[in-house]
Amino acid sequence: MAQHKNASVVAGARNSLDLFQLTRLVPEAPALGAKAAHFYLLSAPFVALGGLSPSEKEILKTREPLNQRYFRKQAGLTNRWQFPFSPSCDLLGIAQANKAFRVGLNETLMRIMSADTPVSLNAERKSWKEISELRKESRGLLVQFPSAKPKFSFFSDQGAPHEMLFSYTQKITESLEPDVALECLGFQWDLHRIYVFKSQLLADLVASSIQHHGMYHTDSKTDKEPRCYKQGLLPGWKDKKPCEKKQKMPKITIALDINDPDVTRVAFAAALKNLYDSEIEVNEEDIVGILASASVLQFPKLFLKCVQVMRSSISPANVCSYYSAGCKYKQPFLVSDCERWIEVNLVPQLGSQIHLRKLPLELLQKVLKSSRLFTFSEFHLLKITLCWVFLEQNPKIQIIPSYDTVLTYFSSLPKISSYLEKEIGQRYIAIFQSLRLHGITSSKHLEELWQINFLPLPWLTRILSDHYYALENGGDMAFQRDFNTQAVRFGMVLTQEPRYHAEVISIYGFFFEIKAVRHEASAYSFYMQRVKHADPIISFFTAECSPVSLKQEREVQYEIKAQCQVDGKWQEFTTDRLTQKFGVKKSSCKSKVLKVYVPAVPIYVMFSLLFPPSLG
């Protein structure tokens, strides 16, 4: 039996000798979970479309003659086959590479938000439509990975940035010989001195180098040549007669040390490219690095352009990096815009995406204390804050977790003391003190907080005692008197459709219906009205399980606020704080109506309520 097995092994080795020589050269798959693994898989279709496979680089290094060029190999788990070398004539391999590109291996993870707030099919179809249009426009070209806002980058991953820059500058200067060599970031960048003067730093380095080599200090016999150098340094100088030797200027070398980690080679190349362009062009994907490069090069026009683009393109994926860049380079308007965006979109957008982990602790605490913060309810803020702490403690998590996952994690920790009382949780105390935990009135949610042992026991005891007191005294919130910091908030987001939106909220046995009505293309009305506990719009579960107050009148302090972005600027409409007695009759159940005229959506509407102590 052993002999038969050995014979089979030998025969198989002889028959598959060529296949072994080919497959042993295929790069080993990176370890799972490594960042390079995702890049290897995602870049394979693009490399194949470029006529160069990952294995070809290894094959070229070998000395053995290879005759297996026409053997195809399987690519992926589906029926896709291609040559190892992917020549331009391999139509099947190119077609299958296009198919792999259309599959979008990373698109699923990019669109996953969480199990609590899954992405809608409409958003998914729109994303695929954008990618399809991008693919049609870029047919036959090498492009970068598609993102939410597809952008083309002049500097691709197929060549070194300094080589791509040299190729571009040769076209602009009509093959004029470079006369400045900049040694920076491990590369030598070939530049032309008539263009580098847009950068104050490069201009100073060039002038210092020329002066150091004695080009300005010569005797009278050679005085004409230095004048040529002087005049040649001026960007607008076009006189050819006095100096025909300006094309043969000796090449000078300057060196620049950059310690800013935000300056990447690709971003630095993009900044140098803008020295040659009459109009500044930046790519949003590399804009933080370009901003850092512009700051180092002292290129004010490019720097201002980057800030302008960043202020107009804030999204969940970049708001935290933009905020950090604004603080680092002292751009108060950019910092303010990022803070304002987070105040409105922390709950609707950022809180349900993995980019939440990048939010700095100080910024989160500041936003939670803001009077302009939008939320659907106080419980939504608690969920997002717990998720943020979970991501802080689990940096390897790549997908936003569901709320149940967060609860399971904190429940699994030792029960010796609450999480905030431990050494690891003390730095988060100020964040949870900024929450309005008294606005969480659901017994289910309060029981979950007790089970995970996250909040200190005195905190939970105070919340429960306040609820008990309010229920015993007809809804009086005697321990919450500051409306600006203690009012309970409920919100809704309006898009183009539908024209009518309503929700029912309950607090201490009182039920209110918050409404939004769109009259015309840009006219909206927002108000709330009290409803009876037996009203048909209240669900059976709510009527059966929620406390019910039979008081005919209830004094309420409230404020209705609407926020929207018009022409890139946030506008705020409010009724200011009002006090009104809400009854159950039609004449006394309706609040003041907030009417606004805004041309853009979405509109973020917030209803804030506080029950002051009764006089009688």
ROFI-562422 format. One line per field, with one value per residue (C-alpha): residue number from 1; residue in three letters; x, y, z. Coordinates in pm, whole numbers. Layout:
<marlos>
pos <- c(NUM	...) $
code <- c(Ala	...) $
xx <- c(X	...) $
yy <- c(Y	...) $
zz <- c(Z	...) $
</marlos>
This chain:
<marlos>
pos <- c(1	2	3	4	5	6	7	8	9	10	11	12	13	14	15	16	17	18	19	20	21	22	23	24	25	26	27	28	29	30	31	32	33	34	35	36	37	38	39	40	41	42	43	44	45	46	47	48	49	50	51	52	53	54	55	56	57	58	59	60	61	62	63	64	65	66	67	68	69	70	71	72	73	74	75	76	77	78	79	80	81	82	83	84	85	86	87	88	89	90	91	92	93	94	95	96	97	98	99	100	101	102	103	104	105	106	107	108	109	110	111	112	113	114	115	116	117	118	119	120	121	122	123	124	125	126	127	128	129	130	131	132	133	134	135	136	137	138	139	140	141	142	143	144	145	146	147	148	149	150	151	152	153	154	155	156	157	158	159	160	161	162	163	164	165	166	167	168	169	170	171	172	173	174	175	176	177	178	179	180	181	182	183	184	185	186	187	188	189	190	191	192	193	194	195	196	197	198	199	200	201	202	203	204	205	206	207	208	209	210	211	212	213	214	215	216	217	218	219	220	221	222	223	224	225	226	227	228	229	230	231	232	233	234	235	236	237	238	239	240	241	242	243	244	245	246	247	248	249	250	251	252	253	254	255	256	257	258	259	260	261	262	263	264	265	266	267	268	269	270	271	272	273	274	275	276	277	278	279	280	281	282	283	284	285	286	287	288	289	290	291	292	293	294	295	296	297	298	299	300	301	302	303	304	305	306	307	308	309	310	311	312	313	314	315	316	317	318	319	320	321	322	323	324	325	326	327	328	329	330	331	332	333	334	335	336	337	338	339	340	341	342	343	344	345	346	347	348	349	350	351	352	353	354	355	356	357	358	359	360	361	362	363	364	365	366	367	368	369	370	371	372	373	374	375	376	377	378	379	380	381	382	383	384	385	386	387	388	389	390	391	392	393	394	395	396	397	398	399	400	401	402	403	404	405	406	407	408	409	410	411	412	413	414	415	416	417	418	419	420	421	422	423	424	425	426	427	428	429	430	431	432	433	434	435	436	437	438	439	440	441	442	443	444	445	446	447	448	449	450	451	452	453	454	455	456	457	458	459	460	461	462	463	464	465	466	467	468	469	470	471	472	473	474	475	476	477	478	479	480	481	482	483	484	485	486	487	488	489	490	491	492	493	494	495	496	497	498	499	500	501	502	503	504	505	506	507	508	509	510	511	512	513	514	515	516	517	518	519	520	521	522	523	524	525	526	527	528	529	530	531	532	533	534	535	536	537	538	539	540	541	542	543	544	545	546	547	548	549	550	551	552	553	554	555	556	557	558	559	560	561	562	563	564	565	566	567	568	569	570	571	572	573	574	575	576	577	578	579	580	581	582	583	584	585	586	587	588	589	590	591	592	593	594	595	596	597	598	599	600	601	602	603	604	605	606	607	608	609	610	611	612	613	614	615	616) $
code <- c(Met	Ala	Gln	His	Lys	Asn	Ala	Ser	Val	Val	Ala	Gly	Ala	Arg	Asn	Ser	Leu	Asp	Leu	Phe	Gln	Leu	Thr	Arg	Leu	Val	Pro	Glu	Ala	Pro	Ala	Leu	Gly	Ala	Lys	Ala	Ala	His	Phe	Tyr	Leu	Leu	Ser	Ala	Pro	Phe	Val	Ala	Leu	Gly	Gly	Leu	Ser	Pro	Ser	Glu	Lys	Glu	Ile	Leu	Lys	Thr	Arg	Glu	Pro	Leu	Asn	Gln	Arg	Tyr	Phe	Arg	Lys	Gln	Ala	Gly	Leu	Thr	Asn	Arg	Trp	Gln	Phe	Pro	Phe	Ser	Pro	Ser	Cys	Asp	Leu	Leu	Gly	Ile	Ala	Gln	Ala	Asn	Lys	Ala	Phe	Arg	Val	Gly	Leu	Asn	Glu	Thr	Leu	Met	Arg	Ile	Met	Ser	Ala	Asp	Thr	Pro	Val	Ser	Leu	Asn	Ala	Glu	Arg	Lys	Ser	Trp	Lys	Glu	Ile	Ser	Glu	Leu	Arg	Lys	Glu	Ser	Arg	Gly	Leu	Leu	Val	Gln	Phe	Pro	Ser	Ala	Lys	Pro	Lys	Phe	Ser	Phe	Phe	Ser	Asp	Gln	Gly	Ala	Pro	His	Glu	Met	Leu	Phe	Ser	Tyr	Thr	Gln	Lys	Ile	Thr	Glu	Ser	Leu	Glu	Pro	Asp	Val	Ala	Leu	Glu	Cys	Leu	Gly	Phe	Gln	Trp	Asp	Leu	His	Arg	Ile	Tyr	Val	Phe	Lys	Ser	Gln	Leu	Leu	Ala	Asp	Leu	Val	Ala	Ser	Ser	Ile	Gln	His	His	Gly	Met	Tyr	His	Thr	Asp	Ser	Lys	Thr	Asp	Lys	Glu	Pro	Arg	Cys	Tyr	Lys	Gln	Gly	Leu	Leu	Pro	Gly	Trp	Lys	Asp	Lys	Lys	Pro	Cys	Glu	Lys	Lys	Gln	Lys	Met	Pro	Lys	Ile	Thr	Ile	Ala	Leu	Asp	Ile	Asn	Asp	Pro	Asp	Val	Thr	Arg	Val	Ala	Phe	Ala	Ala	Ala	Leu	Lys	Asn	Leu	Tyr	Asp	Ser	Glu	Ile	Glu	Val	Asn	Glu	Glu	Asp	Ile	Val	Gly	Ile	Leu	Ala	Ser	Ala	Ser	Val	Leu	Gln	Phe	Pro	Lys	Leu	Phe	Leu	Lys	Cys	Val	Gln	Val	Met	Arg	Ser	Ser	Ile	Ser	Pro	Ala	Asn	Val	Cys	Ser	Tyr	Tyr	Ser	Ala	Gly	Cys	Lys	Tyr	Lys	Gln	Pro	Phe	Leu	Val	Ser	Asp	Cys	Glu	Arg	Trp	Ile	Glu	Val	Asn	Leu	Val	Pro	Gln	Leu	Gly	Ser	Gln	Ile	His	Leu	Arg	Lys	Leu	Pro	Leu	Glu	Leu	Leu	Gln	Lys	Val	Leu	Lys	Ser	Ser	Arg	Leu	Phe	Thr	Phe	Ser	Glu	Phe	His	Leu	Leu	Lys	Ile	Thr	Leu	Cys	Trp	Val	Phe	Leu	Glu	Gln	Asn	Pro	Lys	Ile	Gln	Ile	Ile	Pro	Ser	Tyr	Asp	Thr	Val	Leu	Thr	Tyr	Phe	Ser	Ser	Leu	Pro	Lys	Ile	Ser	Ser	Tyr	Leu	Glu	Lys	Glu	Ile	Gly	Gln	Arg	Tyr	Ile	Ala	Ile	Phe	Gln	Ser	Leu	Arg	Leu	His	Gly	Ile	Thr	Ser	Ser	Lys	His	Leu	Glu	Glu	Leu	Trp	Gln	Ile	Asn	Phe	Leu	Pro	Leu	Pro	Trp	Leu	Thr	Arg	Ile	Leu	Ser	Asp	His	Tyr	Tyr	Ala	Leu	Glu	Asn	Gly	Gly	Asp	Met	Ala	Phe	Gln	Arg	Asp	Phe	Asn	Thr	Gln	Ala	Val	Arg	Phe	Gly	Met	Val	Leu	Thr	Gln	Glu	Pro	Arg	Tyr	His	Ala	Glu	Val	Ile	Ser	Ile	Tyr	Gly	Phe	Phe	Phe	Glu	Ile	Lys	Ala	Val	Arg	His	Glu	Ala	Ser	Ala	Tyr	Ser	Phe	Tyr	Met	Gln	Arg	Val	Lys	His	Ala	Asp	Pro	Ile	Ile	Ser	Phe	Phe	Thr	Ala	Glu	Cys	Ser	Pro	Val	Ser	Leu	Lys	Gln	Glu	Arg	Glu	Val	Gln	Tyr	Glu	Ile	Lys	Ala	Gln	Cys	Gln	Val	Asp	Gly	Lys	Trp	Gln	Glu	Phe	Thr	Thr	Asp	Arg	Leu	Thr	Gln	Lys	Phe	Gly	Val	Lys	Lys	Ser	Ser	Cys	Lys	Ser	Lys	Val	Leu	Lys	Val	Tyr	Val	Pro	Ala	Val	Pro	Ile	Tyr	Val	Met	Phe	Ser	Leu	Leu	Phe	Pro	Pro	Ser	Leu	Gly) $
xx <- c(0	286	465	154	120	485	451	148	333	630	407	207	526	652	325	281	640	551	250	465	717	436	234	530	586	240	264	152	-181	-136	-258	-627	-711	-403	-455	-248	-484	-772	-552	-415	-764	-909	-618	-610	-874	-710	-367	-508	-672	-337	-179	38	-46	91	279	454	680	804	833	1058	1305	1354	1621	1442	1279	903	689	361	248	-63	-187	-482	-543	-866	-923	-1156	-1427	-1638	-1564	-1312	-989	-697	-334	-72	79	-249	-129	-322	-454	-606	-962	-1111	-880	-958	-1331	-1314	-1108	-1382	-1632	-1433	-1424	-1801	-1851	-1705	-1551	-1537	-1864	-2070	-1856	-1843	-2223	-2285	-2393	-2522	-2787	-2992	-2982	-2927	-2867	-3170	-3198	-3241	-2902	-2746	-2890	-2776	-2422	-2410	-2543	-2264	-2004	-2154	-2137	-1780	-1683	-1830	-1645	-1315	-1323	-969	-812	-655	-851	-847	-1095	-1450	-1577	-1897	-1787	-1571	-1272	-988	-636	-357	-109	-206	-54	99	401	619	485	806	806	442	518	816	604	342	588	753	422	362	713	738	1028	1228	1521	1464	1707	1610	1641	1444	1550	1256	1062	1321	1278	1447	1183	1288	1144	1183	1280	1046	753	867	817	453	597	767	975	1106	1177	1385	1571	1650	1764	1976	2136	2217	2367	2565	2724	2828	2599	2528	2885	3121	3375	3302	3424	3153	2890	2656	2598	2479	2235	2095	2050	1883	1647	1584	1455	1171	866	747	1083	1071	1365	1579	1843	2048	2088	2074	2252	1952	1850	2187	2168	2349	2112	2097	2004	1805	1699	1389	1315	946	840	466	310	17	246	248	441	127	-10	328	338	-10	102	407	186	-21	293	266	-109	-279	-588	-564	-699	-720	-855	-1083	-933	-586	-692	-562	-218	-230	-325	-29	200	75	144	500	568	414	183	-103	-320	-325	-374	-683	-824	-791	-968	-1246	-1299	-1291	-1555	-1790	-1739	-1784	-1917	-1913	-1597	-1388	-1540	-1305	-991	-1102	-1158	-813	-655	-842	-712	-360	-328	-533	-834	-1119	-1382	-1310	-1319	-1649	-1803	-1701	-1844	-2167	-2199	-2147	-2402	-2669	-2553	-2407	-2725	-2864	-2536	-2209	-2348	-2434	-2101	-1758	-1615	-1759	-1442	-1235	-1434	-1207	-1324	-1308	-1513	-1778	-1815	-1843	-2107	-2315	-2334	-2434	-2782	-2796	-2742	-3002	-3130	-3436	-3449	-3224	-3192	-3035	-2757	-2694	-2669	-2420	-2209	-2196	-2101	-1825	-1678	-1702	-1506	-1250	-1187	-1196	-984	-969	-1344	-1402	-1784	-2014	-2166	-2532	-2667	-2713	-2345	-2246	-2470	-2328	-1972	-2028	-2236	-1946	-1710	-1650	-1923	-1692	-1783	-1954	-1759	-1735	-1601	-1314	-983	-1041	-1379	-1308	-1200	-1553	-1742	-1767	-1922	-2204	-2258	-2333	-2620	-2974	-3024	-3348	-3500	-3473	-3809	-3853	-3832	-3674	-3389	-3330	-3318	-3059	-2843	-2866	-2773	-2460	-2339	-2205	-2337	-2263	-2546	-2616	-2679	-2939	-3097	-3132	-3290	-3544	-3631	-3687	-3921	-4112	-4152	-4275	-4533	-4655	-4695	-4871	-4559	-4382	-4010	-3912	-3543	-3502	-3550	-3294	-3469	-3152	-2967	-3243	-3538	-3624	-3570	-3750	-3665	-3745	-3569	-3764	-3665	-3843	-4117	-4361	-4545	-4682	-4494	-4618	-4497	-4641	-4425	-4507	-4361	-4494	-4839	-4892	-4908	-4817	-4820	-4536	-4619	-4453	-4648	-4511	-4750	-4549	-4207	-4037	-4307	-4322	-4517	-4412	-4622	-4732	-5064	-5176	-5377	-5590	-5468	-5767	-5698	-5681	-5339	-5184	-5088	-5241	-4903	-4844	-5188	-5160	-4804	-4738	-4847	-5151	-5233	-5595	-5515	-5719	-5444	-5069	-4840	-4550	-4243	-4147	-3945	-3968	-3648	-3573	-3226	-3125	-2836	-2894	-2616	-2358	-2458	-2664	-2982	-3186	-3556	-3712	-4020	-3797	-3903	-4278	-4502	-4850	-5122	-5213	-5563	-5748	-5998	-5939	-5909	-5625	-5438	-5233	-4902	-4776	-4699	-4345	-4363	-4045	-3960	-3651	-3549	-3337	-3375	-3309	-3460	-3379	-3669	-3636	-3911	-3787	-4024	-4004	-4283	-4243	-4380	-4755	-4868	-5167) $
yy <- c(0	233	148	221	556	648	553	775	1065	1023	991	1294	1494	1405	1484	1817	1941	2236	2322	2317	2554	2794	2777	2803	3152	3276	3518	3375	3505	3747	3650	3700	4023	4201	4528	4410	4118	4343	4555	4248	4119	4453	4555	4229	4329	4665	4509	4253	4525	4698	4397	4301	4028	4009	3687	3837	4049	3733	3540	3805	3756	3386	3238	2915	2919	2903	2742	2745	3086	2944	2755	2929	2944	2983	3331	3335	3092	3145	3017	3285	3180	3389	3368	3421	3702	3867	3985	4246	3978	3777	3893	3630	3725	4095	4021	3819	4091	4338	4098	4084	4463	4480	4244	4506	4290	4570	4742	4528	4614	4978	5002	4809	5050	4825	4568	4843	5083	4888	5074	5115	4951	5289	5403	5076	5104	5466	5366	5091	5332	5578	5300	5183	5533	5569	5243	5353	5684	5520	5224	5134	5345	5257	5414	5404	5215	5355	5546	5723	6017	5876	6090	6039	6087	6192	5987	5621	5328	5198	5429	5619	5967	6146	5967	6056	6417	6428	6291	6557	6846	6746	6792	7130	7265	7108	6884	7167	7024	7044	7271	7206	6875	6853	6573	6495	6193	5953	6076	6327	6553	6720	7072	7396	7707	7933	7741	7681	8043	7979	7808	8050	7774	7638	7990	8059	7731	7796	8152	8038	7763	8003	8254	7982	7878	8236	8304	8658	8753	8752	8986	9233	8995	8742	8983	8913	8549	8607	8868	8599	8378	8661	8740	8375	8332	8574	8376	8635	8699	8626	8819	8573	8808	8899	8540	8246	8032	8025	7692	7554	7669	7431	7206	7290	7047	7142	6924	6936	6737	6685	6551	6590	6240	6372	6449	6143	6103	6104	6415	6588	6508	6653	6971	7002	6940	7246	7458	7406	7457	7791	7663	7473	7118	6887	6539	6490	6149	6297	6642	6619	6522	6796	7049	6936	6955	7305	7410	7273	7427	7759	7747	7976	7948	7569	7575	7798	7585	7272	7439	7554	7206	7047	7285	7199	6820	6714	6358	6078	5934	6252	6478	6357	6386	6731	6839	6719	6895	7216	7209	7120	7396	7652	7685	7795	7805	7446	7338	7518	7360	7013	7068	7202	6903	6657	6837	6767	6433	6249	6043	6023	5941	5921	5713	5422	5399	5270	5621	5692	5541	5835	6090	6248	6228	6604	6671	6414	6569	6918	6809	6631	6956	7164	7317	7254	6879	6676	6338	6122	6060	6061	5684	5716	5930	5670	5392	5587	5677	5315	5208	5470	5335	4982	5085	5259	4938	4715	4890	4582	4584	4686	4691	4898	4661	4626	4744	4386	4318	4617	4503	4150	4284	4497	4224	3982	4199	4127	4257	4373	4736	4938	5009	5386	5327	5116	5273	5205	5378	5687	5888	5847	5977	6334	6208	6022	6314	6520	6287	6355	6011	6119	6130	5749	5642	5296	5023	4787	5027	5098	4726	4679	4950	4772	4434	4555	4720	5020	5319	5358	5233	5581	5711	5444	5494	5866	5808	5560	5780	6081	5874	5749	6102	6234	5956	6012	6387	6402	6428	6704	6704	6870	6781	6912	7286	7405	7388	7443	7144	6914	6928	6590	6589	6415	6463	6375	6419	6538	6454	6536	6281	6229	6556	6460	6309	6233	6040	5973	6030	5958	6083	6022	5916	6202	6140	6394	6373	6564	6663	6803	6912	7028	7271	7370	7300	7503	7572	7357	7363	7195	7158	6911	6831	6629	6312	6103	5767	5605	5769	5522	5650	5509	5148	4873	4787	5149	5185	4857	4881	5256	5465	5681	6017	6128	6491	6720	6985	6966	7269	7214	7415	7338	7454	7356	7394	7324	7317	7285	7371	7640	7734	7559	7743	7607	7796	7759	7833	7817	7911	7989	7851	7864	7766	7636	7431	7137	7000	6714	6933	7049	7415	7356	7050	7214	7398	7699	7626	7686	7785	7790	7846	7654	7545	7247	6918	6736	6931	6830	6906	6890	6903	6974	6926	6988	6947	7216	7152	7216	7511	7338) $
zz <- c(0	86	-238	-440	-264	-328	-696	-728	-571	-807	-1114	-1011	-957	-1305	-1478	-1299	-1310	-1529	-1320	-1006	-1161	-1237	-918	-684	-816	-726	-430	-102	23	314	657	723	894	763	586	290	234	143	-79	-259	-337	-433	-654	-852	-1113	-1173	-1212	-1454	-1662	-1683	-1852	-1554	-1308	-954	-1039	-1341	-1122	-952	-1278	-1431	-1146	-1220	-1441	-1543	-1888	-1859	-2127	-1940	-2058	-2221	-1916	-1759	-1386	-1196	-1051	-757	-655	-966	-1316	-1412	-1587	-1704	-1812	-1542	-1753	-1864	-2208	-2399	-2638	-2355	-2414	-2184	-1898	-1944	-1957	-1638	-1470	-1562	-1412	-1090	-1087	-1124	-831	-597	-327	-74	-156	81	383	283	281	600	873	1151	1223	1390	1094	770	447	221	-119	-282	-152	-267	-617	-641	-539	-799	-1063	-987	-1012	-1343	-1489	-1364	-1531	-1865	-1857	-1758	-1998	-2094	-1820	-1487	-1205	-829	-616	-642	-341	-246	-462	-741	-818	-1061	-938	-1168	-964	-976	-793	-1115	-1108	-864	-785	-885	-1222	-1286	-1195	-1429	-1714	-1652	-1624	-1949	-2128	-1966	-2030	-2377	-2273	-2117	-1921	-1541	-1362	-998	-818	-492	-261	-38	96	-44	-403	-626	-779	-1105	-1120	-1314	-1127	-1323	-1171	-813	-711	-625	-319	-82	74	-257	-378	-69	-104	-471	-404	-111	-319	-604	-364	-190	-520	-595	-890	-772	-671	-969	-1122	-1402	-1674	-1603	-1490	-1780	-1687	-1330	-1458	-1680	-1376	-1189	-1472	-1542	-1191	-1260	-1375	-1628	-1797	-2171	-2313	-2511	-2653	-2343	-2236	-2467	-2208	-1974	-2119	-2014	-1655	-1425	-1234	-867	-591	-285	6	223	538	613	952	905	893	688	394	170	-153	-365	-191	-219	-591	-631	-456	-682	-986	-895	-924	-1300	-1333	-1377	-1192	-865	-876	-575	-517	-216	-142	-79	31	389	260	-4	263	474	169	88	447	431	89	194	-106	9	-301	-283	94	69	-211	3	295	63	-81	264	400	113	114	477	510	771	617	643	908	1183	970	851	1210	1314	1016	1098	1456	1346	1084	1280	1050	1280	1005	905	1268	1319	1008	1122	1469	1322	1089	1375	1592	1333	1189	1488	1530	1173	995	1188	1475	1246	1060	1153	1113	1459	1610	1478	1678	1944	2304	2357	2044	2139	2482	2333	2082	2348	2545	2243	2236	1861	1891	1700	1814	1765	2140	2444	2416	2068	2216	2485	2224	2015	2317	2432	2079	2070	2396	2255	1943	2161	2352	2042	1775	1551	1486	1121	1105	1323	1582	1663	1995	2112	2043	2255	2540	2521	2540	2850	3014	2977	3184	3554	3787	4064	3997	3727	3410	3471	3822	3693	3602	3232	3233	3442	3138	2997	3300	3167	2843	3017	3251	2940	2848	2964	3113	3286	2937	2911	3054	2902	3167	2910	2837	3205	3280	3004	3162	3496	3344	3166	3490	3300	3497	3868	4088	4238	3886	3813	4155	4092	3748	3886	4186	3957	3740	4043	4179	3843	3807	4162	4106	3772	3559	3755	3674	4002	3974	3617	3616	3358	3022	2815	2961	3093	2851	2697	2319	2034	1669	1309	975	673	318	-6	56	215	248	589	882	1233	1536	1879	2185	2549	2872	3224	3104	2859	2484	2217	1841	1674	1317	1008	700	365	197	-107	-252	21	285	599	925	1249	1563	1829	1991	2288	2222	2458	2578	2405	2069	1777	1669	1989	1947	2159	2314	2417	2568	2760	2891	2930	3227	3156	3315	3332	3408	3190	3168	3181	3181	2943	2856	2498	2202	1835	1635	1267	1112	748	520	258	14	230	549	835	917	1234	1290	1634	1832	2132	2468	2530	2823	2753	2921	2700	2739	2574	2391	2038	2140	2384	2258	1982	2023	1836	1470	1343	975	770	406	306	-46	59	240	466	753	1111	1345	1722	1989	2343	2641	3014	3271	3540	3892	3923	4131	4282) $
</marlos>
